Amino acid sequence: MKLAFIGSLPTGGIFPPEVLRDRGEGYEHPAPWTIGLLPNLAKSTNWKLRVFIPHWKILRPIVVEKDGVEYEGVPVKIPMRFFRKSYYHSISIFTTPAIRRWSPDLIHAFGFETGSATIALRSGFPVTAFIQGISEYLKPYYTNRPWLDKELGARAESKAVSRVSWMVAETEFAKNWALKRNPEAMVQIIPHPVREEFLSQEGPTMKKKFVTVGSLDARKAVDVIIKAFALSSLADFELVVIGNGPDLQKLRRLAFDLGVGERVRFEGALGKEELIERLRNARASIIASRMDTSPNVVTEAHAIGLPVIGTRVGGIPEMIDHGKDGWTVKMDDADAMAGFMIRFAEEMEEARSMGQVGREKVKTLNCPVSIAAAHVDFFNMVRKNLQNTVKASPH
């Protein structure tokens, strides 16, 4: 089978620098499916796999092979500042010819909110899709986007999910959303794979630090974490904030206004090795998202052996077993979050024990080999359905 993928990858980690436009954007987040899923799919099948990566950074068409997977860079000559719907259409103009030349049996699109599913559907080949974020729920937190842009993006997402018959969701939350929009669809729950480097660590040192990882924006609600940290009055602890975003300066001011500015460290976006080091030297990981479908940072923290304090929104409650490998709180509840910070500060062995429970959980639930095998079963099922449809169609 020839299986194509459409999605965003860190271009700098795939393509040689001579074919990339460098404008100083720096770090690009490598989603776990690029690290854990694709190479393991290549190892476990004899399928031809090609990932199509449309991106304005790519100067000319290029195909490279890595770990049994081909990656085709597709130059996109239109900036992201255009409204999302017209942007997706423009990407399709560049991407569709490349896909048709390769002529896959099936396309798997990574994300509806990213436009990948919309772009894949324009190609004319059978499409499956992975549910990543959900624009319908994220709209209130896209504070830096024009209203019309958010509306058009959500409409494009809704239209695409109604047209895709087979989907992969990481949580029941995501599956339920998809089935509300497309009751006839087949939605398979397959968690994301955890990167082996996180699982191979010795475990956390349980130092007097809390860590949070994510974009510094309204959705991730780092302001609530800073407020909780201030309320906890843990004078000998630090809060390490990893990530970039539009709220950086506002969050810095908030930390100083609350009297904890000297103990809140903003470290920006970090590479994998640095991220692992920060997690290993923390007591617990904290996520205060106001909406999240299946945040990778929860899985990565558990893989290191950290307990997680998180909000009861989206798919997060399915990833944190309250009282077993972490604690969950209501959205924006800084008081409850502060209470669990104090508990982990005072009960180091409890934090260590809960982190180990999380680690054992993700070793099985998010094992890259098992996740790849589940995808193989999924794609084989889709292929069989397509073959049966062809047989049943009138001649």
N, C-alpha and C positions, 0 to 999 in steps of 0.2 A: 504494500500500500504506500502511496505517496501522500504524506500528511504535512500540510502547511500550517504554519502558525502566524498570527499577526499580533504584535504587541510591542511594548516599549522595553528596550534593553539599554544598559549603559554602553553607549556607542564606543566610548574610549576603551572599554574592556574587551571589545570584539574586533574592531577594525583598526588598521594601521593609521598612524597619525597623518600620513600624507593625503588621506582621502577625507579628512575631517576638518571642518571649519572650527577654529578655536576662538571663542569669544569670552573666555574666562568664566564660563558658568560653573566650572569645577565639578564637584562630586555629583554623580548620578546614582540613584539607589538601585542596586541589583535585586530585583524581585526574586523571591525564593524559587519560583518556577523555572527561572533561567539557570539557577545554580543546581537545584536538586532534581527537577523533573526531567529536563531534556536529555542530559547525558545518560541517565538511567533508562529512559525510553530507548535510546540508541543501543545500550548494552543488552536490553532484554528483547529486542525485536530485530528483524531484518528490514524494517520499513525505511523508506527514504524520508528524512525529516528536513524540512527547510523552514527557517523563521524569516519572515519578511519584516524589515524594520524601516518604516518610512520616517525620515527625520530631516529637519532643515540643516543639521550639522553635517550631513553627508554630502560631499562635493560631487561625487560621480558614482554610478552604479558599481557595485562590487559584491562578489560572493567569496566568503571564506569558510573553511571547515574547521570545526573544533570539537573534539570529543565525540566524533561520529555524527555531528549535527551541522548542517549548512546554514549560514546566515547571509541573507541578501540585503544589503543596504540600498535603500531607495531614496534618492535625493528628492526633497520636497521644497519647492520654490515659492512658498507662500508663508508669511509669518503667522504665529499663533494669535496675534491681536485681532484677527478677523473673528466674527461671530462663529461659535462652535459648529453650527450646522453647515455653514458655507466652508468652514475649515475641513470638516470631514469629507465634504464633497470634493474639495480640492485635492486632498490626500488620495482619494479614490482615483482621480485622474492619473496620478503618477503610479499608484500601486497596482491597479487592476491589470494593466498590460503586463507587468512583471509576473503577476500570479498566473495569468492566462498562458504566458509562454512556458511556465513550468507545468501547468495543467495538473493540479493535485486531485486526488480522489476525494479529499475532505479538507476543510479549513477549520482550525480551532482558533477562535478569537479570544484574546485575553482582555476581557473587560467590555462592558456596555457603556459605562460612564466615560471611558477613554476614547470612545468612538471606534474601537477595533472591530466590534461586531457590525456596526453600520458599514464600515469599509469592506469587511468580508462579504457581507450580503450583496454588495454592488458587483462582486466579481462573477456571479452566476454559478458558483460551485456550491455543493452542500456545505452547510455551516453548523458547527457546534460552538458553544461559547462558555467561558468561565466568568462567573459573577464576581467581580472585584469590588469596587465601591458601588454605591447606588445614588445617582444624582438626585433622584426624587427626594431622598432623605437628607442629602448633603447640601441642598440649595441654601438653606438658611445660614450656613456657615461659610459659603463662598463670598465673603464680604468684599473681596477685592475684584469681583466680576460684575459687569453690568447686568441689570435685571433681565434684559432681553436675552443676553448670552446664556444665563442660567436656565431660562424658560425653554429656549430652543434646544439646549443640551438635554434637558429632561425629556422633552418631547421626542427627540431623536432616540434616546434610550428606550422610552416606552414603545415606540414603533419597532425598534430592533428586537426587543425581548418578545414581542408578540409574533415575530416571524421566525424565531429560532426554535426548533422542535426538540433539541437535545442540549442540555446545559449541565455544567458542573458547578456546584455550590460548596462552600467550605463549612457552612453552618445551616441549621434549620431556619434561622432567621432569614438568610439569603434565599433559601429554597422556597419558603413561604411567600416571600415577595414575588419571586418569579412566577409561582403558580397562580397568584392573584392576577397577574398581568397576562398569563398564558396558561389557562387551566389544562390544556391538552398536551402541554410539554412534558417530556421526561427529564426530571431533574435528579441527578445523582450527587449525593454528598461525598466529597473526597477532600479531606483536609490538605492544607499546603505542606510541602516537605520542609523539614528543618535542615539547615546546613550542617554537615558533618562536623565542621570546625567547632561549632558550639557544643555539640554532644561530647566531643573528645577532650574537653577541659577537665581538670582535676576537681573543680567545684569552687564555690565562692569562698572568699576569705572572711566574709561577714564584717567588714570594716564599718565604721560609723558614717555611712553614706547611703543616701537614697538616690536612685537614678531614674530619670524619665527620658524616653527616646521618642521623638516625633516632630512634626512640623510645628513651628511656633505660630499658630493661627487660632482662630476662634473655635474650630472644630476640636482640636486637641486639648484645649482648655488648660494649658499649663498655668494660667493665672490661678486656677483653683488649687493646683498642687502647691504653688508658692504660698497661697493663703493658708493652706493646711499646714505647711512646714512652719510658718510663722506661729500659728496657733499651738503647735506641738511644744514650743519652747524648749526644744532639744538643743541646748547651746553647744554641745560637743559634736553635733552631727552636721554634715554638709548635704546639700541637694545639688546633684550634678544634672544639668540640662543639656541633652544632646540633640542637635537639630538646628535648622535655620528656618526663617520665615518672616512675614511682614510685621509680626508683633514683638520682635526682639527688643527694641528700645523701650516699648511700653512695659514689657515684662521686667526689664532691668530696673526701670523706675519704680515699679510696684514692689520689687524685692527690697529696694532701699527705703521706700516709704513705710514698709512694714518692719523695718529694722533688721532684716536678714540679708541685706545686700552683700555683705562680706562673706556669707556662707552659702550663697547660691552661685554656682559656677556655670556660666554659659560657654559651652565648648564647641558650638557649631556642629556641622555634619562631620562624622568621623568614618574612617575606613573600617573594614572588618576587624582587623587585629586590634585597633584602638578601642573599638566598641566592645569587643570581648574582654579586653583588659578592664574597662570601666565597669562592666557588669560583674566580673569576678570579684571586684573590690567594693561591692555594695552589700548592704543588708537586705534590700528589697527593691523591686522595680515598681514604678507607679504609672498608671495610665488613667487619665481623667477625661477621655474622649466624650464629646456630646453625641457623636455618632461614629460607629466603626463596624464594618461587616465582619472582619476576621483579622485583627491586627497582628502582623508578624512579630512585633516586639514582645507580645505575651509568650508566644512559643519560644522565642530565642532566650528570653529571661528564664523560663522554665528549663530549657535545655542546659543552661549554665548551672542551674540549681538554685535559682532565686525564687522566693515567693513573690506574688504579684498582688498589688492593691489596684483594683480597677472599677470602673463604673458599670452599672447595670443598664447598658444601652446596646442596641444592635446585637451582634453575635458574641460580645465579650463574656456574658454570663455562661455561655456554653464552653468557654475556654478556661475559665477560672472556677474550680470547684470550691465554693465558699466554705471556709473553715478547714479545707484539706490542703490545697496548694496555694492559697491566697485568700483575700477577702474582697467582697464587692460592696459598693456603696451607691446610693442614688446619685444621679447626675447633679453636679454643682454642690454637693454636700461636703464642704471643706471641714466641718466639725467632725463628721464620721471618719473622714480620711485621716484627719489628725489623730484621732483615737487609735486607729490601727498603726499609724506610724509610731506612736508612743509604745504600743504593745510590742512591735517588732524591735524597738530600741531596747526595751527592758527584758525581752525574752529572746535572746539570741538563738538559743537552742531550738526553740519553737520555730523561728524563722528558718533555720537550717533544715529542720525536719520537714517543714512544709515545702521548702524548695526542692528537697530530694523527692518528695511525692510527685511534684510537677515534672521533675526530670524523668522519672520512671514512666510517667504517663506519655510524654512526648516521644520517648524512645520507641514506643510502639505505635502510637496514634499518628505521628508525623514522620515515621521512618521513610527516607527517600526511596528505598527499594520497594517498599510496600505501596507507597503512593504511586510510583510508576506502574506497578502491576495493576492497581485499580484503574488507572487511565487506560492501560492496554485493554482491559475487560470492557471499559466504557466505549472505546473506539471500535472494538470488534462488534459490540452490540449495535452501534450505529451503522456500521458497514453492513451487518446482516439485515437490519431494518431497511436500508436503502436497496439492497439486493432483492428483498422480498417485495418491495414496492414496485421495482422494475418488472419482476415476474408477474405481478398481479395487474399491471397496467394493460389496457387493451392494445392490440397491435393494429 
